[in-house]
Amino acid sequence: MKNALITGATKGMGRAIAIAFAKEGANLAICSRNEKNLAEFKQELEGINPQIKVFARVADGSVKEQLLQFAAQAENELGFIGIVVSSLGMFDPVSILDESDAAFEKQLNTNLMPAYHLYRFLGKKMIANREGHIFTICSVASLNPIASAGTYSVTKYALLGLTKVMRLEMMPHNVKVTAIIPGSTLTSSWDGTTISKDKFILPEDIASAIINTYKMSAGANVEEIIIRPTSGQV
């Protein structure tokens, strides 16, 4: 049975991805800052598939020490982590000139650094086992910056760059690395919107793309998947 570690797993895309992997029979490692939400989601996942093991720990994934403690305990509980989905992220629609002094560091530590730290912690173990699949949730802002969300764009550009470097480092060792690049996806970032649900990508669409990519043959490495709303909305 495979073991998957998913950051940002109790909300939005991460939640849908965790549910999809549970249905596929993968053991899961999830974390959240909210103990109640985490406990409820753990119970939900175990109800979806009673055959899997779900390791849940209260941790802030944007804090290096807490993230690595979570990853280390997940290994102790589940064994080799062969699937990593870096789904933790935040979107702040503010221009760089108008944002707070702390905004850049906060988004850097949320959108980029968790993927970097997990790669450094788990990457050599994937190399030793000659297997693994790393997924990063990037953004169309990784390709075309959004002026009204400048720092978000910078961190997502960096995440896509990191993903490309990881892929080059891992290719000789039979480890796959895939960047998921979605446009507007109906998550909590859009709470309160009056825009129709039909004009968004759904979190389940992202989960489906990841599961189908993961299930491809050993020789197939999907490098990037760009998913945009059919409405033409960014």
N, C-alpha and C positions, 0 to 999 in steps of 0.2 A: 504494500500500500504506500502511495506517495505522500509526502509531507509538503504542505504549502504554507508559507508565511506571507501574510497580507497586511500591509499597513493601511490605516484609514479604513478599516474593514467594517465599522459599524454604521457607516452612512454612505449614501450615494453609490458611486461606481464600485467602491471597495466592498460594500455590503452585497451588491448583486454578484460580484465576482466570487466572494466567499460562498454564497449560496450555490452558485454554479459548480464550484469545485466540490462542495459537500455532496451534491447530486452525482458527481463523477466518482465519489468514493475516496477522496483525498482527505487525510488528516489535516487539521488546520491549526495554525497559530495566529491568534488575533490579539490586538491590544487596543485600549481606548483610555482616555483620561476620565471617562465617566463610568464608575463602577457599576451602577444600576443598568445602564444601557448595555454594557459588556456582558453582564450576567444574563440578561434577558436574551441577547443575541446568541450567546453560547448555548442556551437552552433551546432556542429556535433551531439552530444548526443541528444539534443532536437529535431533535425531533424529525428533521428532514431526512437524516440518515443515521439511525442508531448504531450502525456498524463503524462509524468513524470516531476518532478521538479529537476533541477540541481543547487546545491549550489556550487559556485566556489570562491575560495579565494586565492590570491597571498600569499604564505607562503613557507618557507623552512622547510620541514618536519624533517630535522636533527637538528633543533634548538627547544629545548623543549618549550620555551615560544610561539613561532610562531605556533608550532604544536597544543598546547593545546588551543590557541585562535581560531584556525581554527575549532577544534573539538567542542568547546563551541558554536561558532556561527552556526555551522552545526546543532547542537541540537536545537538552538533557531529557526532556519529557517524550519527545517524538522520535529522536534519532536524526539522521541526515536530512537536512532541508534541501530538497531538490527543485523547489518552485518558489520563486520570490516575486511578489507583485508589489511594486512601490506605487501605491495609490494615494498615499497621504498628500494633500495639497490644499492650498487656499487661493482664492481669487479676490483681489482688492482693486476695484475699478477707480484708481486714482492716478493722476499723472505724477511723474517723478518729482516735479517742482512743487507739487502741492501736498505730497505725502509727509507723514510724521518722520522724525529722525530715526525712529526704531523700525520703520516699515521694511526697509531693505533687508536687514538682518533677520527679521521675523519670517519674511517670505523665503529667503535663502534657506533658513533652517527647516522650513516646512516643505518647500517644493523641490529642493535639490539635495540637501545634505543627507536625508534618510537613505536615499538610493545609494549615495556614495559610501556611507558608513556600512550599510548592509553588504555592499559589494566587497569591501575590504575585509569584512568579517567572515563572509561565507564563500567568497570567490575561490580561494585556494582549496577549500574542501570540495567544491564542485570539480575543480581541476583534478584533484586526487581521485575522485570517484568517476571521472570522465563522463559525467552526466549532469544535467541541470537545465533550467530554463528561467531566465530573468525577464520580467516584463516591467516596463516603466510607462506610467500614464503621463504622457506629454500633453500637447495642446496644439491647435492650429496656430496659436501665438508663438509656438516654437519655430514656425516657418515664416509667418508674417506678423511682425510686432503690432501691438495695439497701443496707440499713443495714450489712450485714456486708462490704460493699465500697464504702465511702463515697466515697473519692477517685476510684475507678474511675467511679462514677456521676456525680460532678461533672464529670470530664473528658469523659465521653461525652455528658452534657447539653450541654456547651460545644461539642462537635463537631457535634451536631445543630443547635445554634444557628448556628454558623459556616456549616454547609451551607445553611441557609435564607437567610442573608445573601448567600452566594455566588450562590444561585439568583436572588435579586432583582436583583443587580448584573449578572448574565449574561443574563438573559432578553431584554433589548432587543438583544442582539448575536448571537442565534442559537446560543448556547452552552448546553448542557443540564447540569443538576446534579441528581444523584440520591443520596438517602440510603438505604443498605441497613441495615435494623434487625433483626438476627437475635437469636433467643433462644439457648439452649444449643446450641452447635455443637461437634462432635467434633474438637477441635484439641488441641495439646499442653497446653493449660490443664487438660485433663481426664485427663492421663496418670496411670495407676494406678487410675482409677475402676473400680468393679465394676458400674456401671450399664450396662444393655444398650445396644449400639450403636443399636438400633431406637428408643430414646427420645431420640435426638439429631437435630438437623439435621446434614447432612453438608456439608463444605466444597464439594463438587461442586454442592450445591443452591444455594449462594450464587453460585458461578460461573455456573450456568445462568441465574439471575435477572438477573445483570449482562449476560451476552451477549444474552439475549432483549430486555432493555431497550435495549441499545445498537443492536440491529438494527431497532428500530421506525422508523416513518416520520419524516421530518424535522419534521413538525408535532406529534409526540407527545413530551411531556416528562414522564416518570414522576418525580414528586417524591419519593415515599417508598415503600419496600417493607418491610413487616413480615412476618417469617417466624418462626413459633413451632413447637416440636415438637408433634406430634399427641398426645403423651402427657400434655400439660398441664404438663410441666416448664418452668420458667422458661428 
